[in-house]
Amino acid sequence: MNNTGRTELDELPEILTASDVIAYLRGIFGRNAVYDLLNSQRIRNRRHGQKFLVPKAALRDFIECRDEDAGAGAPR
């Protein structure tokens, strides 16, 4: 955990559940938005029955891609 009280991505397990992703993205995306991202595969995942299983690398890719998209319209 860093000094903001937020868990670092590197500290998370290699395979995350939807609840893990929701907790990590709290304050940025709500519960329903995270499920939309999972259902649409914007955050890559596999289903195991009713559970979403998300590789930590997929969450990292989503965050990095989102950061790049946010900077795309920034003036130089």
C-alpha positions in Angstrom: 0.0 0.0 0.0 1.3 3.4 -0.8 1.0 6.6 1.2 -2.5 7.4 -0.3 -3.8 4.1 1.1 -4.2 2.6 -2.3 -2.7 -0.8 -3.1 0.0 -0.8 -5.7 -0.7 -2.8 -8.8 2.4 -4.9 -8.3 1.1 -6.0 -4.9 -2.0 -7.6 -6.4 -2.2 -11.3 -7.2 -1.5 -12.4 -10.7 -5.1 -13.3 -11.4 -7.8 -10.9 -10.2 -11.5 -11.3 -9.7 -14.1 -8.7 -10.7 -14.2 -7.6 -7.0 -10.5 -7.0 -7.1 -10.7 -4.9 -10.2 -13.6 -2.9 -8.8 -11.7 -2.3 -5.5 -8.6 -1.2 -7.4 -10.4 1.1 -9.8 -12.6 2.6 -7.0 -13.0 6.3 -7.4 -12.3 6.1 -11.2 -15.0 3.7 -12.3 -18.1 2.4 -10.5 -19.1 -1.2 -10.1 -21.4 -1.2 -13.1 -18.8 0.5 -15.3 -16.2 -2.1 -14.4 -18.6 -4.9 -15.3 -19.3 -3.1 -18.6 -15.5 -3.0 -19.3 -15.2 -6.7 -18.5 -18.2 -7.7 -20.6 -16.9 -5.7 -23.5 -13.4 -7.1 -23.1 -11.9 -3.6 -22.8 -10.3 -5.2 -19.8 -9.2 -8.6 -21.1 -10.5 -11.5 -19.1 -11.7 -15.1 -19.1 -14.8 -16.4 -17.7 -14.9 -19.4 -15.3 -18.6 -20.1 -14.8 -20.0 -16.8 -13.6 -16.7 -15.4 -12.5 -14.5 -13.0 -14.4 -10.8 -13.9 -14.1 -8.5 -10.9 -15.0 -4.8 -11.3 -15.5 -2.9 -8.5 -13.7 -1.2 -7.7 -17.0 -4.6 -7.1 -18.6 -5.5 -4.5 -15.9 -2.0 -2.9 -16.3 -2.6 -2.8 -20.1 -6.0 -1.2 -19.7 -4.6 1.5 -17.3 -1.6 2.3 -19.6 -3.9 2.5 -22.6 -6.3 4.8 -20.8 -3.4 7.0 -19.7 -2.2 7.2 -23.3 -5.7 8.1 -24.5 -6.0 10.8 -21.9 -2.8 12.5 -23.1 -3.7 12.2 -26.8 -5.6 15.4 -26.9 -3.2 17.4 -24.8 -1.6 20.4 -26.4 2.1 20.2 -26.9 
